[in-house]
């Protein structure tokens, strides 16, 4: 409990520091002469605290569930790909249903708070799933397969609560709370939160996982997420203009899937397509990253490598916020993609610890910059009165398709590389550098919808 209290106090201090850095000295005018709307202390604290704790949970779900499955249950990469795919489907369906519900109710705060409380409980429950517990529950089944299925099912339950709170309600609230004059700043901070969460977890808590203390590890972060749910009920405020909708809830569920809606908002769907291709590229390598560093490169103390990379990339992202607003999000996406592409290629060749750190800094900085620019563009093009309606569609493009397609590409590359080792008579598959080249190839396809969208906007301006 003392470790939990210390980490939560540190988190509150980090949120205050992030607010001071992000909101203290913004110029009164944007790059195009627009008056910049200041967000204020309460909104910044809500963005950073609720957003960062949510990223703690997503980091554990996206990276440590994979490691937990690999280290304690099975090294078969198809189990990881299946877990990622099913959880992505659960997240998308949840955002579709609960995003529309948040519009219907006109209450983002309530869904955020209650969702985080239950999200924390389901996260803590992962420490209870082992091969031994599966064997006791299902004595007639293969214990390894049963444990893997239990992990997938619990991941989907955890994802339902997390997607309700974070993907549907919090993201809709963030769209409500920001506008075109300040989204670049907000998104550049939001983009750092996944990396900051990884930095905190790797730096302060990874030793628990390496010592096999998984139950304590999941319990600490489950408690942290639940506590944040309680705090958010008092901290987060719904925007004054948010009113309950009286139109059909079931029609709103499929609102973004209608061809007529796509024709009315072509720019939004092009931006979503660009984000989808970019996210596929990320998911080709990301689920296997820790396993690759640990088992292929043989870097046991990977927390140092990731810590340096995450700090550097986070600084780059925060410093780029105003530049994104001034240059324009689409214009900024092209050089940001080039940075990430260079980093991916460099990761393919990097072997020693220093080389991996340098390549990783370039790769993750580019990742952060593309995320901030494309996320901001999607929010700009989202109809302001239907932010909840489009959360399911955003998840379809940004999560479901990428997290089904990307890991499968990565799994195919890993199997094609045929890199294995034998431990206690069991042959284990190891991720290979080819996942970075495959990701770089997919990333190039992002330029197609970006160029089309830029051309459309140039014609619209003329």
C-alpha positions, 0 to 999 in steps of 0.5 A: 500500500505504501508503494501505491500511495507514493506512486499516486502522489508522484502522479499528482505532482507530475500532472501539476508539472505537465499542466505548468509546462503545457499551459503557462505561457501560450501566446494569445494568437495562433499561427493563423491569427486565431485567438487561442482558447486557454484550457485552464488548470482544471481541464489540464489536470483532468487531461493529464491525470485521467489520461495518464492513469488510463495509459497505465492500464493500456500499457499493461494490457498492450505490453505486459499481458503479452509478456505475462502470457509469453513468460508464464503460459505459452510462447506461441505468437498466435496466442498473442495475436489472438488476444490483441485481436479479440481485445481490439474487437471488444474495444471497438464494439464498446466504444460504438455502444458506449460512445453513443450512450454518452451522447444520449445521456449527456454525461461523460463524467459518470461513465469515466468515473464508474468505468475507471473503478471497474477497469481497475478491478478487472486489471487486478484480477489478471494476477489470478490467472495461471496454468495451475488455476486453469487446471483446477477449474478445467481439469479435463482440458489442456491447462495451457490452452485453458489458461490462454482462453481465460486470459483472452476472456478476461482481457475482453472484460477489462477492455470493455470497462476501459474502452467505456471509460477511456475510449468512449467517454474520456475521448468524447469529453476531450473533443468537447473540451478542446477546439481547433486553436488548442488541440495541437497542444492538448494532443502533443501532451496526450501523445506523451502519456503512453510513453510516460506510462511505459517509463514509469512502469518500466522504471519503477515496477518492472522489477516486480514482473522480472521477479515473477510477482505478477499478482502484486504488479497487477494489483498495484495498477488495478488499485491506481485505476480504481482510485482515479475513477473515484477522483474523476467523479469530482474532478472532471466536469462535463462541458456546459453545452453538453445536453442529453440527446432525444433522437434514436439511440439505435440509429446513432449506433450505426451513424458513422457506418452510413454511406451518407455520413461518409459522403457528408464528412469525406475529410474525416474518413480520409483522416481516419484512414490515414490513422488506420494505416499508421496504426497497423504499422505500429501494431506490426512491431509493438506487441512484440517489442519487449520480447524482441529486446529481451530475447533476440537482442539479449538485453536483459536490462531493457528498462534502461533502454526504454527509459531513455527512449521514452524520455527523449520521445516525450520531450520531442512530442511536448515541444512540438505541440505549438509547431503542429498548431502553427504549421498545420496538422497535415503538413506536419504529418509528412516529416513526422512520418519520415522520422518514424520511417528512418527510426524503423529502418535503423531498428532493423540494423541496431544490435548493441544497447547504444544503437538500439537507444539511438534508433529507438529515440528516432522511431518513437519520436516519429511515432509520437509526432504522427500520433499527435498530428493525425489525432488532432486532425481527426478531432478537428474534422469530427462534428462537434455535436456528435463526438460520442457518435464517432468514437466507435468509428474512430476505434474501428479505424484506430484500434480494431483493424490495426490490432487485428491486421498488424499483429498478424503481419508481425506473427507471420514475419516472426514465423518466417524468420524461424528464430527459436531457442530451447528451454527445458526441452520446449522450443520457443519462438523469438521475434526477429528484426524483420518486424521493423522493416514490415512496419516501415513498408506499411507506414509508407501507405499512410501517405496515400490518404494524407496526400488526398486529404491535403489536395482536397483541402487545397481545392477547398481553400481555392 
